[in-house]
């Protein structure tokens, strides 16, 4: 079964495999008179490289034909192969400054993200034996994002030329600080990263040191994106889709229901962030640091949002934050 699909105007979707439940991340090759722009090359694994070699051969593309690498955001499944491709093509790697600040914190020489995440989770009641698994889990991504690329900054509000068209760069925070979406008015196309996904809901996670407004930013971003007329959306996961505005409404409704459910549970019984995470996600997070991290950080994003709206409150008991009505 082929891992590629050709969409209008020659946009090639490459399904780059992932070693976790999402199965694959979408990379896109956009052709112009000079060659190709590559968007979000995927995680650096042997399976990903094998997929890329097959995809390039299938479409008679020489790797040096890739003249620009664009990153919608900094998460490893999108960023990981950027340096590998840059070494082989000499192409600039374009990313927003805020996305790159996260990369430095996660995978830079003086990285601090793991320690800050453990401190945050401990404050919200996660047991020590689960906390112990977080640093090695995060460190395991180092090989999957190496070598690190040299980057060139791009900013929301500007215009980027790809596939012979001008694409507006749109700030899309919440799922990832600094994430950019790209909109081509000429064709009414949107490259939307992980901000709007079909069939699945994008993760919205608290980020240590920057926590407090992730869900509010995400919901605000969705409302802004909903104002664009989009005929075809190219997401980071699953397949390109129509009905972009309807999907945005579905995502907003999902979080409204989740917030109402969490508020009701807190009113029934006060709890820590970790206890709420267990109630919401149950067996799906047991024994899996990757799934636990996503579930815990998303639970906290909803709890923080409710507290900021004064729907719940918190207090410290025995050094741990407890939420109550």
N, C-alpha and C positions, 0 to 999 in steps of 0.2 A: 504493500500500500504506500502510495507516494506521500511524502511529508510536505509537499508544496501544493499551492493553488494559485492560479493566475487570475487576478481580478481586473476590472476595467483599467484602461490606460497602462497595462503591463505591470501593475503592482503585484509583486510575488509575495505571497504569505508562506513563510517557512515555519513549520511546527517543530520547535526545538525541544527535545525531551527534558523532563524534570524528574528527579528522584523522589518526588512526594506527590500528594494527592491531586494537585492541579494537572498532572500528567505532561503538559507542555506549555511553553510560552510562545507567543507569536512574535516572530521577527518579520520585518518587511523590507523588501528590496524595491526601491523606486528608481526607475530608469530615466535618464535624460541624455542629452547629446554628449556628455562627457563620460558617462558610465552609470554608476549606481550610488545612491544613498542607502545606507543600511541603518535601520531603526531597531534598537534593542536586540543585540545579537544573542542573548541567552546566557545560561550558566556554563562555566568552563568545566566540562566533564568529557571523558573520552566519547561518550554516546553523542554529546552535542557536536563534537568535531566530526564524528562520522556522519552525522546528519547533514552538516554543512558541506562536507566534501561531496556527498551524494547530490545535494540540492544544486550546488554550483555546476556540477557536471551535467545534471539533468537539463539545465537551461543554458549550457555552453557559456558560462560566465567564468572568466579568469579572475582570481581573487584580487588581482591588482586593478581590476575595473571598478572596485569599490573606492570611491574618492572621498566620501564623507560618512562618518558614523554619528548618529544622533541617538541620545538617550532620553526617553520620556521621563525616567526617574531612576533613583539610585539603588533600588532593591536588587539583590544579587542575581535573581533569575532574569533580570533585564540587562544588568551591567556587566556580569561576570566575564564575558568573552571580549569586552571592548579593547583591553590591552593586547590580547592575543591577535585580534584583527588588525590593530594599529601597527604592531610589529611587522606584519606581513604586507601591509598596504601603504603605510606611511600616512594614512588618512587622519585628519583631525577628529577628535572625539568631542562632540558638542553636548553640553549639559548646563543646567542652571546653577548659579552659585550656591543656593541653599541645598540643592541635592548634593553637591560636592562636599559641603560642610559635613553632611551626614556620613559620606564615604570616609572622610578623614577620621571622624569619631569612631566609625565601625572598624575600619581596616587600615588606618594610618599607623605610622611608627609608634606614636604615643596614644594608641586607641584606648578609650575609656568607657565605651558603651556597655560592655558586659558587666563591669563593676557597678555602674549606675543602674542598670536594669535589675540586678540582684538586690540592690539597696531599695529600689522602688517596690519590688515584689515582696520583700521581707516586711516592709512597712504596711503592706496590705494583706498580710497573713499567710503567705505561701510557706509551707513547711520547709525546713532546712534541707531535707534529703532531695527535694525537688529543686531548690535553689542551687544545690551543688552541681546539678547537671547542666545549668545554663551556660557558664563560661566555656566548658569544652564544646558544647553544642554550637555556640556562636563562633568559636575559634575554628571549628571544622569547615567553615566557609572560606577561610583564607585561600586555600588552594583553588577554590572554585571562582575566585575573583582576581586571581593573579595570572599574568603580570598586570600591574596597575598601569593605566594609560596616562599620558599627558593630556590635559583637558583644555578646551577652549570654552569660555562662558557664553551662553546665550540667555536672553532675558524675555520674560513675558511682556507683551506689548509690541514686540518687534515682529518682523516678517522674515521667513526663511524660504528660500527657493528650493523646491524639490519636485521632481518629475515634471519639470517645465512649468510649474505653477507656483504662485505665491501662497504660502501658508501662514496664517496668523498664529502667533504663539500666545497661548492662554494659560494663565496661572491656575493650577488645579490642585489645591492643597487638601489635606484631610487624610487621604490614603498614604500620601508621602509628601512631606514638606518639600516644596520646590518642584513638584511634578509639573510637567508641561503637557498640554494638549495642543494639537495642530489642526487648524481649520482652513480648508481650501474653498473660498467662496465661489470660485469658478465652477466647481463640480458639486458643491455642498457635501464635501466629505470631511469627516472628523477622525483623526488619529487620536484615540482617547486614553492610551496607556491602560492603567488599572482603575481609572476614575469611574467609568461606566462600563460594566460587563454584562453580557447576556447570560441568563440562566443562573448565575451565581452572584452573591453580593460581595463587593470589594471589602477587604479588611480595613477597618479604621482603628488604628492602634495609638495608644499613648506612647510618646517618645520621651525617655528620661531627660530631664533638664529643660524640656520644651513642652511639658505636659499641661493640659488644661483646656485646650480649645479645639482639639482635633475633630471631634464630631460636629461642632458648630461650623468649623471651616469647611468640612466635607459637605454638609447640607447646603451651606451658602454657595459653594462652588457648583453643586448640582443645579441649583436654581439659575445661576448665571449661564451654565451650559445649555439649560433648557430653552434659552432665548434664541439659540442658533438654529437655523433651518438646516437639518442634516438629512440627506437622502441615504447615505451609507456610512456606517461607523466601523472603524478598524480598531478592535480592542486588543489588550495585551494577552487575554486568555479567551478561549472559545473562538467561534468563527465570526467574521464580519457580519453585521446585522443592520436591518432597517428598524424603524420604530424607535428611534433614539429618544425622542421626547417622552414617549410612553414608558420606556424603560426607566428614565429618570424619575418619573412619577412613582413607579413601582418601588424604586430604591428608597425614596423619601418615605413612602408609606411603610416599608419594612422597618425602618429605624423608628418611626413613630410608634409602631406596635411594640417594638423591642423596648423602647423607653417606658411605655405604659406598663408592660409586663414586669420590668425590673422595679419600677416604683411601687407596684402592688406587692411584690415579694418583700421589698424592704419594709413596707408598712405592716406586713404580717409578722415579720421577725427581723430584728436587726442582724446585720451580718458583716463580715469582712469582704473585701474585694475577691479574695480567693474562694471563700464559701459561695459567693454569688456565681463565680466562674464555674464551680462544680455543679451548681444547680442548673445552669444554662446549658453546659456542654457535656456533662456527665462522662460516660465511658469513652467518648471520642478523644479525650485528651490524656487518658491514662497511659503512662509509660512512654509518652512521645513528647520530648521537649519542644520539638518544632510546633506541633499542634497546640501544646500548652501555652507557648509564648504568644501565639496569635490570639488564642482564646482569652488569656488573662489580660493582655493589653487592650483588646476590644471591650472586654467587660469594664475595665477601668475607664475607658473613654466614655462609655454610657453613664457610669456612676458620676464621673466628674461633670458631665453635661447636666445631669439632673440636679446635682448640688449647686451648680452655677445658676440654675433656674429656680433655686430655693424650693424644689419639690422634695428633696431629702436633705439631711444634714449629717455631719460626721463628728465623732469625738475620738479621743485616744484612750484606749484601755490596755494597760500592761504593755505599752509601747507599740500597739498595733491600732491602725485606724479602723473604726467600726462605723457602719452607716445605719441610720435609723430615720424613721419618718419625722 
